[in-house]
Amino acid sequence: MELLSRGRRIMNFLDQRTSADLGLGLAESEILIRAVGAPSGATTMSELARQSGLTQSGLSRVVDRLEARSLVSCQPSVTDRRQRLVLVTDRGTDLARDLLDLLEVASREVLGEQL
């Protein structure tokens, strides 16, 4: 139970700080970090939906918000034009770095240790 409580406290901390400090919600933060971590530098909407558990329409709304802030760009896949690729911009990479720093701060404050 303590682990669940600490996990909830980390999520609350991140939700407050990402919103106040970076202007992102948790869903946008998660998708941006997942996209930055894509091995090829780009990932498909389908893969992001699978990893995050969001529906395609829910993910589209999140990616649209990220794209509106120039944190990601989208383009059709060259191998399958039905697929949309999500690429993180330099600005998005910088913000993802800030998000990961916040995660480390949250873990220290809530867990008392670095990840």
MMTF fields as JSON, N, C-alpha, C and O atoms, coordinates in Angstrom:
{
  "mmtfVersion": "1.0.0",
  "mmtfProducer": "UNKNOWN",
  "numBonds": 459,
  "numAtoms": 460,
  "numGroups": 115,
  "numChains": 1,
  "numModels": 1,
  "chainsPerModel": [1],
  "groupsPerChain": [115],
  "chainIdList": ["A"],
  "bondAtomList": [4, 2, 8, 6, 12, 10, 16, 14, 20, 18, 24, 22, 28, 26, 32, 30, 36, 34, 40, 38, 44, 42, 48, 46, 52, 50, 56, 54, 60, 58, 64, 62, 68, 66, 72, 70, 76, 74, 80, 78, 84, 82, 88, 86, 92, 90, 96, 94, 100, 98, 104, 102, 108, 106, 112, 110, 116, 114, 120, 118, 124, 122, 128, 126, 132, 130, 136, 134, 140, 138, 144, 142, 148, 146, 152, 150, 156, 154, 160, 158, 164, 162, 168, 166, 172, 170, 176, 174, 180, 178, 184, 182, 188, 186, 192, 190, 196, 194, 200, 198, 204, 202, 208, 206, 212, 210, 216, 214, 220, 218, 224, 222, 228, 226, 232, 230, 236, 234, 240, 238, 244, 242, 248, 246, 252, 250, 256, 254, 260, 258, 264, 262, 268, 266, 272, 270, 276, 274, 280, 278, 284, 282, 288, 286, 292, 290, 296, 294, 300, 298, 304, 302, 308, 306, 312, 310, 316, 314, 320, 318, 324, 322, 328, 326, 332, 330, 336, 334, 340, 338, 344, 342, 348, 346, 352, 350, 356, 354, 360, 358, 364, 362, 368, 366, 372, 370, 376, 374, 380, 378, 384, 382, 388, 386, 392, 390, 396, 394, 400, 398, 404, 402, 408, 406, 412, 410, 416, 414, 420, 418, 424, 422, 428, 426, 432, 430, 436, 434, 440, 438, 444, 442, 448, 446, 452, 450, 456, 454],
  "bondOrderList": [1, 1, 1, 1, 1, 1, 1, 1, 1, 1, 1, 1, 1, 1, 1, 1, 1, 1, 1, 1, 1, 1, 1, 1, 1, 1, 1, 1, 1, 1, 1, 1, 1, 1, 1, 1, 1, 1, 1, 1, 1, 1, 1, 1, 1, 1, 1, 1, 1, 1, 1, 1, 1, 1, 1, 1, 1, 1, 1, 1, 1, 1, 1, 1, 1, 1, 1, 1, 1, 1, 1, 1, 1, 1, 1, 1, 1, 1, 1, 1, 1, 1, 1, 1, 1, 1, 1, 1, 1, 1, 1, 1, 1, 1, 1, 1, 1, 1, 1, 1, 1, 1, 1, 1, 1, 1, 1, 1, 1, 1, 1, 1, 1, 1],
  "groupList": [{"groupName": "MET", "atomNameList": ["N", "CA", "C", "O"], "elementList": ["N", "C", "C", "O"], "formalChargeList": [0, 0, 0, 0], "bondAtomList": [1, 0, 2, 1, 3, 2], "bondOrderList": [1, 1, 2], "singleLetterCode": "M", "chemCompType": "L-PEPTIDE LINKING"}, {"groupName": "GLU", "atomNameList": ["N", "CA", "C", "O"], "elementList": ["N", "C", "C", "O"], "formalChargeList": [0, 0, 0, 0], "bondAtomList": [1, 0, 2, 1, 3, 2], "bondOrderList": [1, 1, 2], "singleLetterCode": "E", "chemCompType": "L-PEPTIDE LINKING"}, {"groupName": "LEU", "atomNameList": ["N", "CA", "C", "O"], "elementList": ["N", "C", "C", "O"], "formalChargeList": [0, 0, 0, 0], "bondAtomList": [1, 0, 2, 1, 3, 2], "bondOrderList": [1, 1, 2], "singleLetterCode": "L", "chemCompType": "L-PEPTIDE LINKING"}, {"groupName": "SER", "atomNameList": ["N", "CA", "C", "O"], "elementList": ["N", "C", "C", "O"], "formalChargeList": [0, 0, 0, 0], "bondAtomList": [1, 0, 2, 1, 3, 2], "bondOrderList": [1, 1, 2], "singleLetterCode": "S", "chemCompType": "L-PEPTIDE LINKING"}, {"groupName": "ARG", "atomNameList": ["N", "CA", "C", "O"], "elementList": ["N", "C", "C", "O"], "formalChargeList": [0, 0, 0, 0], "bondAtomList": [1, 0, 2, 1, 3, 2], "bondOrderList": [1, 1, 2], "singleLetterCode": "R", "chemCompType": "L-PEPTIDE LINKING"}, {"groupName": "GLY", "atomNameList": ["N", "CA", "C", "O"], "elementList": ["N", "C", "C", "O"], "formalChargeList": [0, 0, 0, 0], "bondAtomList": [1, 0, 2, 1, 3, 2], "bondOrderList": [1, 1, 2], "singleLetterCode": "G", "chemCompType": "PEPTIDE LINKING"}, {"groupName": "ILE", "atomNameList": ["N", "CA", "C", "O"], "elementList": ["N", "C", "C", "O"], "formalChargeList": [0, 0, 0, 0], "bondAtomList": [1, 0, 2, 1, 3, 2], "bondOrderList": [1, 1, 2], "singleLetterCode": "I", "chemCompType": "L-PEPTIDE LINKING"}, {"groupName": "ASN", "atomNameList": ["N", "CA", "C", "O"], "elementList": ["N", "C", "C", "O"], "formalChargeList": [0, 0, 0, 0], "bondAtomList": [1, 0, 2, 1, 3, 2], "bondOrderList": [1, 1, 2], "singleLetterCode": "N", "chemCompType": "L-PEPTIDE LINKING"}, {"groupName": "PHE", "atomNameList": ["N", "CA", "C", "O"], "elementList": ["N", "C", "C", "O"], "formalChargeList": [0, 0, 0, 0], "bondAtomList": [1, 0, 2, 1, 3, 2], "bondOrderList": [1, 1, 2], "singleLetterCode": "F", "chemCompType": "L-PEPTIDE LINKING"}, {"groupName": "ASP", "atomNameList": ["N", "CA", "C", "O"], "elementList": ["N", "C", "C", "O"], "formalChargeList": [0, 0, 0, 0], "bondAtomList": [1, 0, 2, 1, 3, 2], "bondOrderList": [1, 1, 2], "singleLetterCode": "D", "chemCompType": "L-PEPTIDE LINKING"}, {"groupName": "GLN", "atomNameList": ["N", "CA", "C", "O"], "elementList": ["N", "C", "C", "O"], "formalChargeList": [0, 0, 0, 0], "bondAtomList": [1, 0, 2, 1, 3, 2], "bondOrderList": [1, 1, 2], "singleLetterCode": "Q", "chemCompType": "L-PEPTIDE LINKING"}, {"groupName": "THR", "atomNameList": ["N", "CA", "C", "O"], "elementList": ["N", "C", "C", "O"], "formalChargeList": [0, 0, 0, 0], "bondAtomList": [1, 0, 2, 1, 3, 2], "bondOrderList": [1, 1, 2], "singleLetterCode": "T", "chemCompType": "L-PEPTIDE LINKING"}, {"groupName": "ALA", "atomNameList": ["N", "CA", "C", "O"], "elementList": ["N", "C", "C", "O"], "formalChargeList": [0, 0, 0, 0], "bondAtomList": [1, 0, 2, 1, 3, 2], "bondOrderList": [1, 1, 2], "singleLetterCode": "A", "chemCompType": "L-PEPTIDE LINKING"}, {"groupName": "VAL", "atomNameList": ["N", "CA", "C", "O"], "elementList": ["N", "C", "C", "O"], "formalChargeList": [0, 0, 0, 0], "bondAtomList": [1, 0, 2, 1, 3, 2], "bondOrderList": [1, 1, 2], "singleLetterCode": "V", "chemCompType": "L-PEPTIDE LINKING"}, {"groupName": "PRO", "atomNameList": ["N", "CA", "C", "O"], "elementList": ["N", "C", "C", "O"], "formalChargeList": [0, 0, 0, 0], "bondAtomList": [1, 0, 2, 1, 3, 2], "bondOrderList": [1, 1, 2], "singleLetterCode": "P", "chemCompType": "L-PEPTIDE LINKING"}, {"groupName": "CYS", "atomNameList": ["N", "CA", "C", "O"], "elementList": ["N", "C", "C", "O"], "formalChargeList": [0, 0, 0, 0], "bondAtomList": [1, 0, 2, 1, 3, 2], "bondOrderList": [1, 1, 2], "singleLetterCode": "C", "chemCompType": "L-PEPTIDE LINKING"}],
  "groupTypeList": [0, 1, 2, 2, 3, 4, 5, 4, 4, 6, 0, 7, 8, 2, 9, 10, 4, 11, 3, 12, 9, 2, 5, 2, 5, 2, 12, 1, 3, 1, 6, 2, 6, 4, 12, 13, 5, 12, 14, 3, 5, 12, 11, 11, 0, 3, 1, 2, 12, 4, 10, 3, 5, 2, 11, 10, 3, 5, 2, 3, 4, 13, 13, 9, 4, 2, 1, 12, 4, 3, 2, 13, 3, 15, 10, 14, 3, 13, 11, 9, 4, 4, 10, 4, 2, 13, 2, 13, 11, 9, 4, 5, 11, 9, 2, 12, 4, 9, 2, 2, 9, 2, 2, 1, 13, 12, 3, 4, 1, 13, 2, 5, 1, 10, 2],
  "groupIdList": [1, 2, 3, 4, 5, 6, 7, 8, 9, 10, 11, 12, 13, 14, 15, 16, 17, 18, 19, 20, 21, 22, 23, 24, 25, 26, 27, 28, 29, 30, 31, 32, 33, 34, 35, 36, 37, 38, 39, 40, 41, 42, 43, 44, 45, 46, 47, 48, 49, 50, 51, 52, 53, 54, 55, 56, 57, 58, 59, 60, 61, 62, 63, 64, 65, 66, 67, 68, 69, 70, 71, 72, 73, 74, 75, 76, 77, 78, 79, 80, 81, 82, 83, 84, 85, 86, 87, 88, 89, 90, 91, 92, 93, 94, 95, 96, 97, 98, 99, 100, 101, 102, 103, 104, 105, 106, 107, 108, 109, 110, 111, 112, 113, 114, 115],
  "secStructList": [7, 2, 2, 2, 2, 2, 2, 2, 2, 2, 2, 2, 2, 2, 2, 2, 2, 0, 0, 0, 0, 0, 1, 7, 7, 2, 2, 2, 2, 2, 2, 2, 2, 2, 2, 2, 6, 7, 6, 6, 1, 3, 3, 3, 2, 2, 2, 2, 2, 2, 2, 2, 7, 7, 7, 2, 2, 2, 2, 2, 2, 2, 2, 2, 2, 2, 2, 2, 6, 6, 1, 3, 3, 3, 3, 3, 7, 1, 1, 7, 6, 6, 1, 3, 3, 3, 3, 3, 7, 2, 2, 2, 2, 2, 2, 2, 2, 2, 2, 2, 2, 2, 2, 2, 2, 2, 2, 2, 2, 2, 2, 1, 1, 7, 7],
  "xCoordList": [0.817, 0.0, 0.858, 0.513, 1.972, 2.862, 3.39, 3.508, 3.706, 4.206, 3.16, 3.49, 1.905, 0.833, 0.672, 0.455, 0.779, 0.671, 1.8, 1.571, 3.01, 4.147, 4.013, 4.339, 3.537, 3.318, 2.296, 2.48, 1.229, 0.204, 0.779, 0.474, 1.616, 2.225, 3.166, 3.213, 3.908, 4.779, 3.927, 4.257, 2.845, 1.993, 1.363, 1.291, 0.909, 0.342, 1.39, 1.106, 2.604, 3.7, 3.971, 4.065, 4.094, 4.373, 3.245, 3.495, 2.018, 0.875, 0.903, 0.699, 1.151, 1.196, 2.372, 2.212, 3.54, 4.745, 4.776, 5.172, 4.372, 4.404, 3.402, 3.661, 2.271, 1.265, 1.74, 1.663, 2.228, 2.642, 3.946, 4.043, 4.936, 6.27, 6.404, 7.098, 5.74, 5.972, 4.725, 4.816, 3.575, 2.347, 1.873, 1.162, 2.262, 1.851, 1.07, 1.338, 0.097, -0.582, 0.196, 1.185, -0.259, 0.428, 0.401, 1.393, -0.71, -0.801, 0.202, 0.886, 0.284, 1.239, 2.671, 3.52, 2.924, 4.263, 4.657, 5.766, 3.736, 4.033, 4.318, 5.292, 3.475, 3.646, 4.937, 5.632, 5.267, 6.509, 7.719, 8.64, 7.73, 8.86, 8.937, 10.029, 7.792, 7.801, 8.317, 9.079, 7.905, 8.345, 9.845, 10.534, 10.346, 11.788, 12.582, 13.683, 12.025, 12.717, 12.633, 13.169, 11.971, 11.848, 13.231, 13.99, 13.571, 14.915, 15.315, 16.493, 14.383, 14.736, 14.581, 14.788, 14.221, 14.008, 12.612, 12.256, 11.823, 10.423, 9.645, 10.184, 8.388, 7.534, 6.158, 5.794, 5.411, 4.081, 3.049, 3.246, 1.953, 0.829, 0.348, -0.006, 0.332, -0.118, 0.761, 0.261, 2.059, 2.986, 2.809, 2.816, 2.653, 2.418, 1.108, 1.04, 0.079, -1.202, -1.034, -1.548, -0.316, -0.094, 0.679, 0.311, 1.74, 2.561, 1.83, 1.999, 1.03, 0.391, -0.96, -1.429, -1.587, -2.923, -4.022, -5.191, -3.655, -4.653, -5.315, -4.721, -6.548, -7.203, -6.555, -5.87, -6.775, -6.241, -6.754, -5.99, -8.046, -8.591, -8.049, -7.763, -7.909, -7.324, -5.89, -5.482, -5.125, -3.737, -3.657, -2.794, -4.533, -4.532, -4.719, -4.066, -5.603, -5.812, -4.553, -4.182, -3.895, -2.664, -1.573, -0.919, -1.374, -0.329, -0.648, 0.262, -1.906, -2.278, -1.876, -1.39, -2.08, -1.686, -0.166, 0.33, 0.567, 2.031, 2.5, 3.435, 1.852, 2.223, 1.92, 2.68, 0.824, 0.47, 1.519, 1.685, 2.219, 3.283, 4.66, 5.676, 4.697, 5.941, 6.889, 8.109, 6.322, 7.132, 7.332, 8.318, 6.395, 6.51, 6.025, 5.338, 6.393, 5.815, 5.341, 5.854, 4.369, 3.818, 3.943, 3.836, 4.172, 4.252, 3.842, 3.945, 3.379, 3.018, 4.271, 5.357, 4.103, 5.194, 5.506, 4.6, 6.782, 7.152, 6.874, 6.718, 6.811, 6.566, 5.084, 4.66, 4.291, 2.863, 2.143, 2.072, 1.621, 1.04, -0.189, -0.661, -0.709, -1.817, -1.33, -2.107, -0.046, 0.555, 1.048, 1.568, 0.883, 1.456, 2.662, 2.575, 3.78, 4.979, 5.006, 4.648, 5.43, 5.596, 7.09, 7.792, 7.566, 8.978, 9.068, 8.286, 10.007, 10.176, 11.083, 12.135, 10.668, 11.465, 12.571, 12.574, 13.496, 14.539, 13.916, 14.353, 12.905, 12.202, 11.565, 11.601, 10.988, 10.391, 11.429, 11.18, 12.586, 13.674, 14.127, 14.352, 14.26, 14.65, 13.612, 13.96, 12.343, 11.282, 11.221, 10.96, 11.456, 11.476, 12.589, 12.414, 13.722, 14.822, 14.372, 14.684, 13.641, 13.101, 12.118, 12.098, 11.307, 10.357, 11.084, 10.681, 12.138, 12.894, 13.575, 13.692, 14.02, 14.571, 13.506, 13.789, 12.277, 11.184, 10.873, 10.578, 10.937, 10.7, 11.743, 11.419, 12.98, 14.031, 13.792, 13.957, 13.407, 13.101, 11.942, 11.987, 10.912, 9.75, 10.141, 9.685, 10.98, 11.378, 12.184, 12.017, 13.063, 13.844, 12.949, 13.107, 12.003, 11.137, 10.184, 9.937, 9.656, 8.661, 9.319, 8.916, 10.311, 10.938, 12.193, 12.65, 12.755, 13.968, 15.227, 16.256, 15.14, 16.301, 16.182, 15.092, 17.287, 17.271, 16.855, 17.071, 16.257, 15.931, 17.187, 17.133],
  "yCoordList": [-1.192, 0.0, 1.251, 2.25, 1.195, 2.355, 2.687, 3.859, 1.669, 1.902, 2.612, 3.532, 2.191, 2.855, 4.302, 5.187, 4.538, 5.896, 6.774, 7.919, 6.241, 7.002, 7.252, 8.335, 6.255, 6.427, 7.523, 8.339, 7.546, 8.568, 9.952, 10.927, 10.027, 11.317, 11.804, 12.998, 10.886, 11.271, 11.809, 12.841, 11.122, 11.561, 12.923, 13.778, 13.131, 14.432, 15.536, 16.62, 15.257, 16.224, 16.569, 17.741, 15.543, 15.769, 16.525, 17.415, 16.182, 16.859, 18.347, 19.185, 18.673, 20.077, 20.806, 21.913, 20.199, 20.869, 20.958, 21.991, 19.907, 19.99, 21.027, 21.746, 21.095, 22.077, 23.491, 24.373, 23.714, 25.052, 25.488, 26.616, 24.613, 24.985, 24.892, 25.701, 23.906, 23.641, 23.789, 23.759, 23.948, 24.106, 22.843, 22.91, 21.684, 20.399, 19.598, 19.674, 18.829, 17.875, 16.566, 16.397, 15.649, 14.361, 13.581, 12.944, 13.618, 12.862, 13.4, 12.625, 14.719, 15.317, 14.987, 14.686, 15.049, 14.745, 13.309, 13.048, 12.382, 10.969, 10.72, 10.051, 11.253, 11.013, 11.643, 11.045, 12.832, 13.472, 12.645, 12.456, 12.154, 11.341, 10.029, 9.582, 9.409, 8.165, 8.411, 7.606, 9.515, 9.819, 10.108, 9.69, 10.807, 11.094, 9.792, 9.68, 8.826, 7.561, 6.576, 5.472, 6.952, 6.039, 5.767, 6.705, 4.493, 4.146, 4.745, 5.039, 4.933, 5.434, 6.944, 7.499, 7.61, 9.052, 9.426, 10.604, 8.448, 8.66, 7.429, 6.324, 7.632, 6.513, 6.728, 7.851, 5.667, 5.779, 6.093, 5.844, 6.646, 6.901, 5.581, 5.534, 4.519, 3.216, 2.729, 2.205, 2.902, 2.464, 3.292, 2.741, 4.599, 5.445, 5.08, 5.081, 4.772, 4.366, 3.064, 2.92, 2.119, 0.832, 1.021, 0.45, 1.814, 2.01, 2.754, 2.446, 3.72, 4.583, 4.076, 4.451, 3.224, 2.756, 3.725, 3.51, 4.788, 5.731, 5.186, 4.404, 5.611, 5.271, 6.097, 7.084, 5.691, 6.446, 7.886, 8.821, 8.065, 9.431, 10.238, 11.426, 9.606, 10.298, 10.703, 11.821, 9.793, 10.089, 11.198, 12.07, 11.179, 12.224, 13.599, 14.561, 13.698, 14.985, 15.427, 16.6, 14.486, 14.813, 15.252, 16.271, 14.493, 14.823, 16.15, 16.932, 16.412, 17.698, 18.86, 19.885, 18.695, 19.749, 19.921, 21.046, 18.816, 18.898, 19.545, 20.345, 19.196, 19.755, 21.258, 22.027, 21.673, 23.096, 23.917, 25.107, 23.283, 23.969, 23.751, 24.131, 23.147, 22.866, 21.955, 22.095, 21.029, 20.068, 18.781, 18.07, 18.489, 17.35, 17.787, 18.799, 17.014, 17.194, 15.82, 14.787, 15.835, 14.576, 14.565, 15.594, 13.373, 13.198, 11.78, 10.886, 11.565, 10.203, 9.323, 9.795, 8.068, 7.106, 6.886, 6.836, 6.757, 6.508, 5.062, 4.765, 4.158, 2.751, 2.38, 1.41, 3.148, 2.864, 4.193, 4.695, 4.749, 6.094, 6.171, 7.267, 5.03, 5.048, 5.419, 5.877, 5.218, 5.508, 6.944, 7.485, 7.554, 8.872, 8.695, 8.042, 9.277, 9.257, 10.499, 11.59, 10.328, 11.44, 11.631, 10.712, 12.829, 13.174, 14.31, 15.26, 14.206, 15.234, 16.332, 16.056, 17.565, 18.712, 18.979, 18.396, 19.856, 20.243, 20.851, 20.577, 21.665, 22.265, 21.176, 21.258, 20.166, 19.053, 18.252, 17.815, 18.059, 17.343, 18.094, 17.489, 19.414, 20.222, 20.131, 20.007, 20.193, 20.122, 18.73, 18.608, 17.693, 16.331, 16.197, 15.529, 16.823, 16.818, 17.463, 16.966, 18.568, 19.229, 18.317, 18.279, 17.586, 16.646, 15.547, 15.188, 15.024, 13.974, 14.51, 13.796, 15.761, 16.39, 16.501, 16.255, 16.871, 16.948, 15.582, 15.478, 14.545, 13.196, 12.826, 12.207, 13.205, 12.924, 13.691, 13.137, 14.957, 15.761, 15.123, 15.013, 14.706, 14.075, 12.806, 12.561, 11.997, 10.747, 11.016, 10.325, 12.026, 12.355, 12.86, 12.469, 13.735, 14.298, 13.271, 13.274, 12.403, 11.442, 10.163, 9.631, 9.677, 8.418, 8.616, 7.696, 9.826, 10.097, 9.561, 9.386, 9.3, 8.773, 9.086, 9.385, 9.02, 9.213, 7.908, 6.817, 8.055, 6.858, 6.247, 5.233],
  "zCoordList": [0.0, 0.0, 0.0, -0.631, 0.705, 0.759, -0.632, -0.99, -1.409, -2.759, -3.612, -4.361, -3.503, -4.253, -3.818, -4.646, -2.533, -2.013, -2.539, -2.928, -2.55, -3.066, -4.564, -5.051, -5.285, -6.723, -6.988, -7.891, -6.213, -6.361, -6.051, -6.738, -5.009, -4.652, -5.759, -6.055, -6.366, -7.492, -8.644, -9.228, -8.97, -10.077, -9.776, -10.66, -8.543, -8.174, -8.281, -8.79, -7.8, -7.892, -9.354, -9.718, -10.18, -11.599, -12.281, -13.094, -11.959, -12.566, -12.234, -13.113, -10.984, -10.577, -11.211, -11.725, -11.178, -11.668, -13.189, -13.728, -13.895, -15.359, -15.85, -16.814, -15.187, -15.575, -15.265, -16.121, -14.052, -13.637, -14.31, -14.794, -14.343, -14.836, -16.35, -16.965, -16.953, -18.373, -19.241, -20.468, -18.616, -19.383, -20.071, -21.074, -19.539, -20.112, -19.084, -17.884, -19.569, -18.714, -18.674, -19.386, -17.839, -17.731, -19.036, -19.391, -19.751, -21.011, -22.035, -22.704, -22.154, -23.086, -22.67, -23.509, -21.365, -20.849, -21.172, -21.637, -20.922, -21.177, -22.656, -23.002, -23.516, -24.951, -25.453, -26.275, -24.978, -25.398, -24.979, -25.774, -23.754, -23.275, -24.051, -24.403, -24.321, -25.1, -26.521, -27.056, -27.121, -28.492, -28.524, -29.455, -27.535, -27.474, -27.359, -27.898, -26.664, -26.446, -27.595, -27.501, -28.673, -29.819, -30.402, -30.648, -30.627, -31.082, -32.422, -32.629, -33.324, -34.658, -34.782, -35.861, -33.697, -33.77, -34.201, -34.199, -34.569, -34.95, -34.52, -34.466, -34.221, -33.853, -34.472, -34.82, -34.603, -35.201, -34.13, -32.941, -34.598, -33.696, -33.092, -31.913, -33.879, -33.384, -32.24, -31.244, -32.385, -31.342, -30.081, -28.98, -30.218, -29.047, -28.346, -27.117, -29.119, -28.534, -27.769, -26.66, -28.359, -27.69, -26.389, -25.362, -26.422, -25.233, -24.119, -22.939, -24.497, -23.494, -23.023, -21.949, -23.824, -23.473, -23.888, -23.572, -24.594, -25.085, -26.345, -27.086, -26.572, -27.835, -28.946, -28.677, -30.182, -31.311, -31.29, -31.531, -31.003, -31.011, -29.831, -29.974, -28.675, -27.522, -27.793, -27.477, -28.38, -28.714, -29.758, -29.661, -30.743, -31.772, -31.14, -31.545, -30.155, -29.482, -28.745, -28.789, -28.066, -27.332, -28.303, -28.083, -29.367, -30.351, -31.034, -31.31, -31.307, -31.901, -30.991, -31.467, -29.681, -28.738, -28.714, -28.651, -28.764, -28.803, -30.103, -30.106, -31.191, -32.491, -32.53, -33.119, -31.912, -31.877, -31.128, -31.393, -30.199, -29.442, -30.074, -29.491, -31.251, -31.986, -31.201, -31.289, -30.439, -29.688, -30.481, -30.287, -31.369, -32.283, -33.65, -33.79, -34.647, -35.982, -36.444, -36.014, -37.312, -37.83, -39.342, -40.009, -39.855, -41.308, -41.642, -40.801, -42.864, -43.264, -43.337, -43.673, -43.024, -43.146, -44.63, -45.461, -44.948, -46.346, -46.744, -47.929, -45.762, -46.072, -46.005, -46.634, -45.244, -45.122, -44.911, -43.789, -45.97, -45.902, -44.993, -44.69, -44.558, -43.602, -42.21, -41.372, -41.972, -40.672, -40.595, -41.57, -39.432, -39.176, -38.264, -37.224, -38.658, -37.826, -36.955, -37.4, -35.718, -34.788, -34.58, -34.157, -34.88, -34.711, -33.69, -33.739, -32.785, -31.76, -32.301, -32.877, -32.112, -32.544, -31.515, -30.431, -31.866, -30.91, -29.655, -28.538, -29.85, -28.711, -27.84, -26.613, -28.477, -27.743, -26.982, -25.858, -27.584, -26.907, -25.663, -24.615, -25.78, -24.622, -23.51, -22.336, -23.882, -22.879, -22.244, -21.047, -23.029, -22.485, -21.452, -20.433, -21.707, -20.738, -19.426, -18.343, -19.531, -18.342, -17.609, -16.379, -18.364, -17.761, -16.988, -15.882, -17.567, -16.892, -15.633, -14.637, -15.677, -14.475, -13.388, -12.216, -13.771, -12.807, -12.207, -11.017, -13.017, -12.52, -11.47, -10.457, -11.714, -10.743, -9.444, -8.358, -9.549, -8.358, -7.589, -6.363, -8.316, -7.674, -6.949, -5.832, -7.572, -6.933, -5.671, -4.666, -5.719, -4.511, -3.39, -2.233, -3.74, -2.717, -2.121, -0.915, -2.957, -2.479, -1.964, -0.93, -2.67, -2.279, -1.453, -0.775, -1.51, -0.76, -1.424, -0.772, -2.736, -3.453, -4.93, -5.418, -5.642, -7.087, -7.754, -7.227, -8.92, -9.719, -10.252, -10.949]
}
